[in-house]
Each structure stands twice: as structure tokens, then as C-alpha cells.
Amino acid sequence: MIVLTKLDGQRVAVNEDLLVFAEKTPDTVITMTSGQRLMVKESLDEIVRMAADFRARASPARVPEGVPHG
């Protein structure tokens, strides 16, 4: 999950797997798979970075092919 800040200052944890897209309108609006929309203070770049960081931490380390492991 990533933690975002609503325009009223309330912090919310969002399952980043459920994000469909984010847009700048001029506020940043994220749209979830359910169709729910949420306006947040974070920029598009921040949301992309947070989602990428979360995925990097959540994904198991991968061993390149041909490299012995174990």
C-alpha cells in the first residue's frame, strides 16, 4: 500500500494494485478499479515513485538466469 494525503490533510493508505490511473486536473486525481476517484496532494511523479518503490520492496529478489543460487 502507498500512503497519500487527501486535500483536507487526512492521510489514507491505498492499495497501489487497484490504481487505474492518475491525472493532474490541476489537483492530482487518482482513479481506482472500482471507479472511485480521490483527489490528493501528492504530484503524479510522487505517486509513480511511491508505487514503483512499493513494488520493488514487495517483489521477491530475482536471480538472473545462469547464476547459481541456493
PDB file of N, CA, C and O in Angstrom:
ATOM      1  N   MET A   1       0.836  -1.182   0.000  1.00  0.00           N
ATOM      2  CA  MET A   1       0.000   0.000   0.000  1.00  0.00           C
ATOM      3  C   MET A   1       0.881   1.245   0.000  1.00  0.00           C
ATOM      4  O   MET A   1       2.002   1.237   0.509  1.00  0.00           O
ATOM      5  N   ILE A   2       0.352   2.298  -0.575  1.00  0.00           N
ATOM      6  CA  ILE A   2       1.039   3.573  -0.537  1.00  0.00           C
ATOM      7  C   ILE A   2       0.185   4.543   0.265  1.00  0.00           C
ATOM      8  O   ILE A   2      -1.043   4.455   0.253  1.00  0.00           O
ATOM      9  N   VAL A   3       0.833   5.466   0.961  1.00  0.00           N
ATOM     10  CA  VAL A   3       0.121   6.428   1.800  1.00  0.00           C
ATOM     11  C   VAL A   3       0.071   7.764   1.068  1.00  0.00           C
ATOM     12  O   VAL A   3       1.099   8.322   0.683  1.00  0.00           O
ATOM     13  N   LEU A   4      -1.160   8.265   0.883  1.00  0.00           N
ATOM     14  CA  LEU A   4      -1.380   9.524   0.194  1.00  0.00           C
ATOM     15  C   LEU A   4      -2.094  10.493   1.122  1.00  0.00           C
ATOM     16  O   LEU A   4      -2.636  10.092   2.152  1.00  0.00           O
ATOM     17  N   THR A   5      -2.093  11.776   0.752  1.00  0.00           N
ATOM     18  CA  THR A   5      -2.708  12.811   1.569  1.00  0.00           C
ATOM     19  C   THR A   5      -3.868  13.442   0.807  1.00  0.00           C
ATOM     20  O   THR A   5      -3.682  14.020  -0.264  1.00  0.00           O
ATOM     21  N   LYS A   6      -5.073  13.323   1.376  1.00  0.00           N
ATOM     22  CA  LYS A   6      -6.235  13.971   0.771  1.00  0.00           C
ATOM     23  C   LYS A   6      -6.088  15.480   0.913  1.00  0.00           C
ATOM     24  O   LYS A   6      -5.270  15.949   1.705  1.00  0.00           O
ATOM     25  N   LEU A   7      -6.866  16.241   0.160  1.00  0.00           N
ATOM     26  CA  LEU A   7      -6.749  17.690   0.176  1.00  0.00           C
ATOM     27  C   LEU A   7      -7.034  18.293   1.544  1.00  0.00           C
ATOM     28  O   LEU A   7      -6.541  19.378   1.855  1.00  0.00           O
ATOM     29  N   ASP A   8      -7.838  17.591   2.381  1.00  0.00           N
ATOM     30  CA  ASP A   8      -8.131  18.098   3.729  1.00  0.00           C
ATOM     31  C   ASP A   8      -7.050  17.735   4.743  1.00  0.00           C
ATOM     32  O   ASP A   8      -7.191  18.018   5.933  1.00  0.00           O
ATOM     33  N   GLY A   9      -5.960  17.101   4.269  1.00  0.00           N
ATOM     34  CA  GLY A   9      -4.844  16.734   5.137  1.00  0.00           C
ATOM     35  C   GLY A   9      -4.927  15.328   5.701  1.00  0.00           C
ATOM     36  O   GLY A   9      -3.963  14.853   6.302  1.00  0.00           O
ATOM     37  N   GLN A  10      -6.051  14.650   5.524  1.00  0.00           N
ATOM     38  CA  GLN A  10      -6.208  13.276   6.019  1.00  0.00           C
ATOM     39  C   GLN A  10      -5.314  12.341   5.213  1.00  0.00           C
ATOM     40  O   GLN A  10      -5.311  12.380   3.983  1.00  0.00           O
ATOM     41  N   ARG A  11      -4.554  11.498   5.916  1.00  0.00           N
ATOM     42  CA  ARG A  11      -3.668  10.524   5.275  1.00  0.00           C
ATOM     43  C   ARG A  11      -4.451   9.227   5.067  1.00  0.00           C
ATOM     44  O   ARG A  11      -5.167   8.782   5.964  1.00  0.00           O
ATOM     45  N   VAL A  12      -4.318   8.629   3.899  1.00  0.00           N
ATOM     46  CA  VAL A  12      -5.007   7.384   3.575  1.00  0.00           C
ATOM     47  C   VAL A  12      -4.025   6.408   2.948  1.00  0.00           C
ATOM     48  O   VAL A  12      -3.127   6.807   2.207  1.00  0.00           O
ATOM     49  N   ALA A  13      -4.200   5.133   3.246  1.00  0.00           N
ATOM     50  CA  ALA A  13      -3.398   4.074   2.626  1.00  0.00           C
ATOM     51  C   ALA A  13      -4.211   3.506   1.464  1.00  0.00           C
ATOM     52  O   ALA A  13      -5.377   3.143   1.618  1.00  0.00           O
ATOM     53  N   VAL A  14      -3.566   3.439   0.298  1.00  0.00           N
ATOM     54  CA  VAL A  14      -4.235   2.997  -0.917  1.00  0.00           C
ATOM     55  C   VAL A  14      -3.505   1.768  -1.454  1.00  0.00           C
ATOM     56  O   VAL A  14      -2.277   1.751  -1.544  1.00  0.00           O
ATOM     57  N   ASN A  15      -4.273   0.746  -1.806  1.00  0.00           N
ATOM     58  CA  ASN A  15      -3.692  -0.439  -2.429  1.00  0.00           C
ATOM     59  C   ASN A  15      -3.275  -0.051  -3.843  1.00  0.00           C
ATOM     60  O   ASN A  15      -4.125   0.160  -4.708  1.00  0.00           O
ATOM     61  N   GLU A  16      -1.982   0.042  -4.078  1.00  0.00           N
ATOM     62  CA  GLU A  16      -1.498   0.533  -5.363  1.00  0.00           C
ATOM     63  C   GLU A  16      -1.852  -0.391  -6.525  1.00  0.00           C
ATOM     64  O   GLU A  16      -1.834   0.037  -7.680  1.00  0.00           O
ATOM     65  N   ASP A  17      -2.173  -1.650  -6.237  1.00  0.00           N
ATOM     66  CA  ASP A  17      -2.601  -2.569  -7.295  1.00  0.00           C
ATOM     67  C   ASP A  17      -3.974  -2.189  -7.848  1.00  0.00           C
ATOM     68  O   ASP A  17      -4.338  -2.617  -8.943  1.00  0.00           O
ATOM     69  N   LEU A  18      -4.738  -1.390  -7.100  1.00  0.00           N
ATOM     70  CA  LEU A  18      -6.083  -1.021  -7.523  1.00  0.00           C
ATOM     71  C   LEU A  18      -6.149   0.331  -8.229  1.00  0.00           C
ATOM     72  O   LEU A  18      -7.232   0.796  -8.585  1.00  0.00           O
ATOM     73  N   LEU A  19      -4.988   0.963  -8.432  1.00  0.00           N
ATOM     74  CA  LEU A  19      -4.950   2.233  -9.156  1.00  0.00           C
ATOM     75  C   LEU A  19      -5.068   1.974 -10.652  1.00  0.00           C
ATOM     76  O   LEU A  19      -4.342   1.147 -11.202  1.00  0.00           O
ATOM     77  N   VAL A  20      -5.978   2.677 -11.305  1.00  0.00           N
ATOM     78  CA  VAL A  20      -6.115   2.568 -12.754  1.00  0.00           C
ATOM     79  C   VAL A  20      -5.251   3.640 -13.404  1.00  0.00           C
ATOM     80  O   VAL A  20      -4.442   3.344 -14.282  1.00  0.00           O
ATOM     81  N   PHE A  21      -5.425   4.886 -12.970  1.00  0.00           N
ATOM     82  CA  PHE A  21      -4.579   5.965 -13.466  1.00  0.00           C
ATOM     83  C   PHE A  21      -4.651   7.163 -12.537  1.00  0.00           C
ATOM     84  O   PHE A  21      -5.517   7.248 -11.666  1.00  0.00           O
ATOM     85  N   ALA A  22      -3.725   8.085 -12.741  1.00  0.00           N
ATOM     86  CA  ALA A  22      -3.683   9.336 -12.001  1.00  0.00           C
ATOM     87  C   ALA A  22      -3.566  10.455 -13.024  1.00  0.00           C
ATOM     88  O   ALA A  22      -2.935  10.296 -14.069  1.00  0.00           O
ATOM     89  N   GLU A  23      -4.179  11.584 -12.711  1.00  0.00           N
ATOM     90  CA  GLU A  23      -4.133  12.712 -13.639  1.00  0.00           C
ATOM     91  C   GLU A  23      -4.044  14.023 -12.872  1.00  0.00           C
ATOM     92  O   GLU A  23      -4.449  14.099 -11.712  1.00  0.00           O
ATOM     93  N   LYS A  24      -3.522  15.035 -13.511  1.00  0.00           N
ATOM     94  CA  LYS A  24      -3.397  16.370 -12.939  1.00  0.00           C
ATOM     95  C   LYS A  24      -4.507  17.216 -13.531  1.00  0.00           C
ATOM     96  O   LYS A  24      -4.576  17.376 -14.749  1.00  0.00           O
ATOM     97  N   THR A  25      -5.408  17.780 -12.663  1.00  0.00           N
ATOM     98  CA  THR A  25      -6.608  18.438 -13.210  1.00  0.00           C
ATOM     99  C   THR A  25      -7.008  19.758 -12.549  1.00  0.00           C
ATOM    100  O   THR A  25      -8.230  19.908 -12.578  1.00  0.00           O
ATOM    101  N   PRO A  26      -6.384  20.702 -11.997  1.00  0.00           N
ATOM    102  CA  PRO A  26      -4.970  20.819 -11.674  1.00  0.00           C
ATOM    103  C   PRO A  26      -4.560  20.040 -10.430  1.00  0.00           C
ATOM    104  O   PRO A  26      -3.372  19.784 -10.232  1.00  0.00           O
ATOM    105  N   ASP A  27      -5.531  19.652  -9.576  1.00  0.00           N
ATOM    106  CA  ASP A  27      -5.171  18.789  -8.448  1.00  0.00           C
ATOM    107  C   ASP A  27      -4.890  17.393  -8.988  1.00  0.00           C
ATOM    108  O   ASP A  27      -5.335  17.048 -10.083  1.00  0.00           O
ATOM    109  N   THR A  28      -4.158  16.594  -8.229  1.00  0.00           N
ATOM    110  CA  THR A  28      -3.894  15.221  -8.642  1.00  0.00           C
ATOM    111  C   THR A  28      -5.093  14.368  -8.253  1.00  0.00           C
ATOM    112  O   THR A  28      -5.502  14.349  -7.092  1.00  0.00           O
ATOM    113  N   VAL A  29      -5.651  13.665  -9.227  1.00  0.00           N
ATOM    114  CA  VAL A  29      -6.804  12.798  -9.009  1.00  0.00           C
ATOM    115  C   VAL A  29      -6.403  11.383  -9.387  1.00  0.00           C
ATOM    116  O   VAL A  29      -5.911  11.140 -10.489  1.00  0.00           O
ATOM    117  N   ILE A  30      -6.619  10.438  -8.454  1.00  0.00           N
ATOM    118  CA  ILE A  30      -6.370   9.033  -8.786  1.00  0.00           C
ATOM    119  C   ILE A  30      -7.722   8.344  -8.974  1.00  0.00           C
ATOM    120  O   ILE A  30      -8.692   8.649  -8.281  1.00  0.00           O
ATOM    121  N   THR A  31      -7.763   7.424  -9.911  1.00  0.00           N
ATOM    122  CA  THR A  31      -8.971   6.647 -10.161  1.00  0.00           C
ATOM    123  C   THR A  31      -8.651   5.192  -9.861  1.00  0.00           C
ATOM    124  O   THR A  31      -7.653   4.641 -10.325  1.00  0.00           O
ATOM    125  N   MET A  32      -9.538   4.581  -9.062  1.00  0.00           N
ATOM    126  CA  MET A  32      -9.362   3.196  -8.635  1.00  0.00           C
ATOM    127  C   MET A  32     -10.118   2.261  -9.590  1.00  0.00           C
ATOM    128  O   MET A  32     -10.947   2.718 -10.376  1.00  0.00           O
ATOM    129  N   THR A  33      -9.839   0.975  -9.523  1.00  0.00           N
ATOM    130  CA  THR A  33     -10.522  -0.004 -10.373  1.00  0.00           C
ATOM    131  C   THR A  33     -12.025  -0.002 -10.129  1.00  0.00           C
ATOM    132  O   THR A  33     -12.792  -0.367 -11.021  1.00  0.00           O
ATOM    133  N   SER A  34     -12.459   0.402  -8.939  1.00  0.00           N
ATOM    134  CA  SER A  34     -13.891   0.465  -8.606  1.00  0.00           C
ATOM    135  C   SER A  34     -14.572   1.670  -9.241  1.00  0.00           C
ATOM    136  O   SER A  34     -15.799   1.774  -9.225  1.00  0.00           O
ATOM    137  N   GLY A  35     -13.769   2.592  -9.807  1.00  0.00           N
ATOM    138  CA  GLY A  35     -14.309   3.823 -10.357  1.00  0.00           C
ATOM    139  C   GLY A  35     -14.252   4.973  -9.366  1.00  0.00           C
ATOM    140  O   GLY A  35     -14.471   6.126  -9.739  1.00  0.00           O
ATOM    141  N   GLN A  36     -13.960   4.671  -8.100  1.00  0.00           N
ATOM    142  CA  GLN A  36     -13.838   5.713  -7.091  1.00  0.00           C
ATOM    143  C   GLN A  36     -12.669   6.620  -7.449  1.00  0.00           C
ATOM    144  O   GLN A  36     -11.615   6.157  -7.884  1.00  0.00           O
ATOM    145  N   ARG A  37     -12.874   7.925  -7.258  1.00  0.00           N
ATOM    146  CA  ARG A  37     -11.816   8.903  -7.540  1.00  0.00           C
ATOM    147  C   ARG A  37     -11.438   9.585  -6.238  1.00  0.00           C
ATOM    148  O   ARG A  37     -12.281   9.797  -5.367  1.00  0.00           O
ATOM    149  N   LEU A  38     -10.177   9.922  -6.115  1.00  0.00           N
ATOM    150  CA  LEU A  38      -9.655  10.529  -4.898  1.00  0.00           C
ATOM    151  C   LEU A  38      -8.689  11.640  -5.271  1.00  0.00           C
ATOM    152  O   LEU A  38      -7.727  11.411  -6.003  1.00  0.00           O
ATOM    153  N   MET A  39      -8.945  12.858  -4.764  1.00  0.00           N
ATOM    154  CA  MET A  39      -8.025  13.972  -5.002  1.00  0.00           C
ATOM    155  C   MET A  39      -6.999  13.979  -3.881  1.00  0.00           C
ATOM    156  O   MET A  39      -7.344  13.897  -2.702  1.00  0.00           O
ATOM    157  N   VAL A  40      -5.728  14.078  -4.270  1.00  0.00           N
ATOM    158  CA  VAL A  40      -4.642  14.009  -3.295  1.00  0.00           C
ATOM    159  C   VAL A  40      -3.653  15.149  -3.517  1.00  0.00           C
ATOM    160  O   VAL A  40      -3.617  15.762  -4.584  1.00  0.00           O
ATOM    161  N   LYS A  41      -2.850  15.422  -2.486  1.00  0.00           N
ATOM    162  CA  LYS A  41      -1.856  16.497  -2.544  1.00  0.00           C
ATOM    163  C   LYS A  41      -0.598  16.097  -3.303  1.00  0.00           C
ATOM    164  O   LYS A  41       0.083  16.958  -3.862  1.00  0.00           O
ATOM    165  N   GLU A  42      -0.278  14.807  -3.332  1.00  0.00           N
ATOM    166  CA  GLU A  42       0.954  14.347  -3.975  1.00  0.00           C
ATOM    167  C   GLU A  42       0.896  14.597  -5.486  1.00  0.00           C
ATOM    168  O   GLU A  42      -0.175  14.574  -6.093  1.00  0.00           O
ATOM    169  N   SER A  43       2.060  14.832  -6.071  1.00  0.00           N
ATOM    170  CA  SER A  43       2.148  15.032  -7.517  1.00  0.00           C
ATOM    171  C   SER A  43       2.118  13.672  -8.230  1.00  0.00           C
ATOM    172  O   SER A  43       2.277  12.620  -7.611  1.00  0.00           O
ATOM    173  N   LEU A  44       1.910  13.730  -9.541  1.00  0.00           N
ATOM    174  CA  LEU A  44       1.952  12.493 -10.336  1.00  0.00           C
ATOM    175  C   LEU A  44       3.293  11.794 -10.178  1.00  0.00           C
ATOM    176  O   LEU A  44       3.349  10.576 -10.007  1.00  0.00           O
ATOM    177  N   ASP A  45       4.377  12.569 -10.236  1.00  0.00           N
ATOM    178  CA  ASP A  45       5.715  11.982 -10.101  1.00  0.00           C
ATOM    179  C   ASP A  45       5.879  11.286  -8.759  1.00  0.00           C
ATOM    180  O   ASP A  45       6.476  10.211  -8.688  1.00  0.00           O
ATOM    181  N   GLU A  46       5.353  11.887  -7.687  1.00  0.00           N
ATOM    182  CA  GLU A  46       5.469  11.270  -6.360  1.00  0.00           C
ATOM    183  C   GLU A  46       4.691   9.962  -6.302  1.00  0.00           C
ATOM    184  O   GLU A  46       5.171   8.982  -5.732  1.00  0.00           O
ATOM    185  N   ILE A  47       3.497   9.936  -6.884  1.00  0.00           N
ATOM    186  CA  ILE A  47       2.672   8.722  -6.862  1.00  0.00           C
ATOM    187  C   ILE A  47       3.360   7.612  -7.655  1.00  0.00           C
ATOM    188  O   ILE A  47       3.396   6.464  -7.211  1.00  0.00           O
ATOM    189  N   VAL A  48       3.899   7.944  -8.813  1.00  0.00           N
ATOM    190  CA  VAL A  48       4.609   6.943  -9.622  1.00  0.00           C
ATOM    191  C   VAL A  48       5.807   6.402  -8.845  1.00  0.00           C
ATOM    192  O   VAL A  48       6.041   5.193  -8.829  1.00  0.00           O
ATOM    193  N   ARG A  49       6.568   7.293  -8.197  1.00  0.00           N
ATOM    194  CA  ARG A  49       7.740   6.862  -7.426  1.00  0.00           C
ATOM    195  C   ARG A  49       7.319   5.966  -6.265  1.00  0.00           C
ATOM    196  O   ARG A  49       7.937   4.928  -6.030  1.00  0.00           O
ATOM    197  N   MET A  50       6.273   6.359  -5.539  1.00  0.00           N
ATOM    198  CA  MET A  50       5.820   5.553  -4.399  1.00  0.00           C
ATOM    199  C   MET A  50       5.356   4.171  -4.853  1.00  0.00           C
ATOM    200  O   MET A  50       5.662   3.171  -4.204  1.00  0.00           O
ATOM    201  N   ALA A  51       4.621   4.110  -5.957  1.00  0.00           N
ATOM    202  CA  ALA A  51       4.143   2.823  -6.466  1.00  0.00           C
ATOM    203  C   ALA A  51       5.320   1.949  -6.896  1.00  0.00           C
ATOM    204  O   ALA A  51       5.343   0.752  -6.610  1.00  0.00           O
ATOM    205  N   ALA A  52       6.293   2.543  -7.580  1.00  0.00           N
ATOM    206  CA  ALA A  52       7.475   1.783  -8.014  1.00  0.00           C
ATOM    207  C   ALA A  52       8.280   1.306  -6.811  1.00  0.00           C
ATOM    208  O   ALA A  52       8.738   0.164  -6.788  1.00  0.00           O
ATOM    209  N   ASP A  53       8.457   2.169  -5.810  1.00  0.00           N
ATOM    210  CA  ASP A  53       9.186   1.779  -4.597  1.00  0.00           C
ATOM    211  C   ASP A  53       8.476   0.634  -3.886  1.00  0.00           C
ATOM    212  O   ASP A  53       9.118  -0.308  -3.421  1.00  0.00           O
ATOM    213  N   PHE A  54       7.139   0.718  -3.801  1.00  0.00           N
ATOM    214  CA  PHE A  54       6.374  -0.345  -3.149  1.00  0.00           C
ATOM    215  C   PHE A  54       6.560  -1.661  -3.891  1.00  0.00           C
ATOM    216  O   PHE A  54       6.807  -2.696  -3.271  1.00  0.00           O
ATOM    217  N   ARG A  55       6.444  -1.628  -5.197  1.00  0.00           N
ATOM    218  CA  ARG A  55       6.601  -2.866  -5.980  1.00  0.00           C
ATOM    219  C   ARG A  55       8.001  -3.445  -5.824  1.00  0.00           C
ATOM    220  O   ARG A  55       8.166  -4.663  -5.746  1.00  0.00           O
ATOM    221  N   ALA A  56       8.998  -2.588  -5.778  1.00  0.00           N
ATOM    222  CA  ALA A  56      10.373  -3.063  -5.620  1.00  0.00           C
ATOM    223  C   ALA A  56      10.550  -3.747  -4.265  1.00  0.00           C
ATOM    224  O   ALA A  56      11.242  -4.761  -4.168  1.00  0.00           O
ATOM    225  N   ARG A  57       9.931  -3.201  -3.225  1.00  0.00           N
ATOM    226  CA  ARG A  57      10.036  -3.809  -1.890  1.00  0.00           C
ATOM    227  C   ARG A  57       9.198  -5.077  -1.778  1.00  0.00           C
ATOM    228  O   ARG A  57       9.573  -6.005  -1.060  1.00  0.00           O
ATOM    229  N   ALA A  58       8.069  -5.127  -2.479  1.00  0.00           N
ATOM    230  CA  ALA A  58       7.150  -6.256  -2.360  1.00  0.00           C
ATOM    231  C   ALA A  58       7.548  -7.444  -3.227  1.00  0.00           C
ATOM    232  O   ALA A  58       7.159  -8.575  -2.935  1.00  0.00           O
ATOM    233  N   SER A  59       8.322  -7.206  -4.294  1.00  0.00           N
ATOM    234  CA  SER A  59       8.705  -8.277  -5.207  1.00  0.00           C
ATOM    235  C   SER A  59       9.875  -9.064  -4.640  1.00  0.00           C
ATOM    236  O   SER A  59      10.819  -8.478  -4.111  1.00  0.00           O
ATOM    237  N   PRO A  60       9.821 -10.373  -4.747  1.00  0.00           N
ATOM    238  CA  PRO A  60      10.962 -11.167  -4.289  1.00  0.00           C
ATOM    239  C   PRO A  60      12.175 -10.899  -5.177  1.00  0.00           C
ATOM    240  O   PRO A  60      12.037 -10.606  -6.365  1.00  0.00           O
ATOM    241  N   ALA A  61      13.343 -11.001  -4.596  1.00  0.00           N
ATOM    242  CA  ALA A  61      14.572 -10.808  -5.368  1.00  0.00           C
ATOM    243  C   ALA A  61      14.641 -11.873  -6.448  1.00  0.00           C
ATOM    244  O   ALA A  61      14.353 -13.043  -6.199  1.00  0.00           O
ATOM    245  N   ARG A  62      15.013 -11.469  -7.619  1.00  0.00           N
ATOM    246  CA  ARG A  62      15.105 -12.423  -8.726  1.00  0.00           C
ATOM    247  C   ARG A  62      16.559 -12.724  -9.033  1.00  0.00           C
ATOM    248  O   ARG A  62      17.406 -11.831  -9.062  1.00  0.00           O
ATOM    249  N   VAL A  63      16.828 -13.984  -9.260  1.00  0.00           N
ATOM    250  CA  VAL A  63      18.190 -14.400  -9.603  1.00  0.00           C
ATOM    251  C   VAL A  63      18.254 -14.506 -11.113  1.00  0.00           C
ATOM    252  O   VAL A  63      17.465 -15.241 -11.707  1.00  0.00           O
ATOM    253  N   PRO A  64      19.184 -13.784 -11.761  1.00  0.00           N
ATOM    254  CA  PRO A  64      19.291 -13.852 -13.224  1.00  0.00           C
ATOM    255  C   PRO A  64      19.550 -15.282 -13.683  1.00  0.00           C
ATOM    256  O   PRO A  64      20.161 -16.076 -12.967  1.00  0.00           O
ATOM    257  N   GLU A  65      19.076 -15.597 -14.885  1.00  0.00           N
ATOM    258  CA  GLU A  65      19.295 -16.924 -15.450  1.00  0.00           C
ATOM    259  C   GLU A  65      20.785 -17.217 -15.553  1.00  0.00           C
ATOM    260  O   GLU A  65      21.579 -16.332 -15.868  1.00  0.00           O
ATOM    261  N   GLY A  66      21.152 -18.443 -15.289  1.00  0.00           N
ATOM    262  CA  GLY A  66      22.539 -18.862 -15.415  1.00  0.00           C
ATOM    263  C   GLY A  66      23.379 -18.598 -14.164  1.00  0.00           C
ATOM    264  O   GLY A  66      24.532 -19.021 -14.082  1.00  0.00           O
ATOM    265  N   VAL A  67      22.797 -17.900 -13.197  1.00  0.00           N
ATOM    266  CA  VAL A  67      23.542 -17.622 -11.957  1.00  0.00           C
ATOM    267  C   VAL A  67      23.145 -18.695 -10.949  1.00  0.00           C
ATOM    268  O   VAL A  67      21.962 -18.867 -10.653  1.00  0.00           O
ATOM    269  N   PRO A  68      24.138 -19.421 -10.417  1.00  0.00           N
ATOM    270  CA  PRO A  68      23.797 -20.457  -9.435  1.00  0.00           C
ATOM    271  C   PRO A  68      23.226 -19.823  -8.170  1.00  0.00           C
ATOM    272  O   PRO A  68      23.682 -18.769  -7.724  1.00  0.00           O
ATOM    273  N   HIS A  69      22.237 -20.474  -7.611  1.00  0.00           N
ATOM    274  CA  HIS A  69      21.652 -19.987  -6.346  1.00  0.00           C
ATOM    275  C   HIS A  69      21.364 -21.171  -5.448  1.00  0.00           C
ATOM    276  O   HIS A  69      21.200 -22.302  -5.904  1.00  0.00           O
ATOM    277  N   GLY A  70      21.309 -20.881  -4.170  1.00  0.00           N
ATOM    278  CA  GLY A  70      20.961 -21.923  -3.212  1.00  0.00           C
ATOM    279  C   GLY A  70      22.134 -22.435  -2.543  1.00  0.00           C
ATOM    280  O   GLY A  70      22.025 -23.323  -1.698  1.00  0.00           O
TER     281      GLY A  70
END
